[in-house]
């Protein structure tokens, strides 16, 4: 397993004009189609940001959940998964996880257990789903039973990054689950972090108001 939490600094997840911001991570073996799934979902909108220092690719997306605008940061592994383990900073403050395997490569399905174990070490409560990718190669695979997700109580999706089958549905549902989790975290530390974020926002608003009052007081009468 990866260690040395402090060696990779936390990314500055810049907030844009949104009511909420969530981080969704993707897990799975190399070449299962994680990046292609994201590109298919985002299509012309996506502008992947290569962050080689952190061995990941960051995709930004703006979604609407209910009546709220949500800024979504999708984190992709950018090859780091070849070590069969991710750095702890990859999991830090994640609100949902998408685990992907290739229906044509049995080993990628078997390795889901390892990815899931590591995920739960760092993020024991966040929503997670299992995604069977590349079903366009052989639609008969959709008749097979893949029990890993069922055993863990996780949503399961048959998808194709090539033709788009179920891709939008899966991502939209996971964005909603990420927002629901952030608003109602079942992890104690997440609750603490949310309270700290709210406190910082209130403090900034108070300071902003104080600065405006000072400017008014210093403005000369004309």
Secondary structure by P-SEA (a helix, b strand, c coil): cccccccccccccccccccbbbbbbbbbcccccaaaaaaaaacccccccccccccbbbbbbbbbcccbbbbbbbbbcccccccccccccccccccbbbbbbbcccaaaaaaaaaaaaaaaacccccbbbbbbccccccccccccccccccccbbbbbbcccccccaaaaaaaaaaaaaaaaaaccccaaaaaaaaaaaaaaaaaaaaaaaaaaaaaaacccc
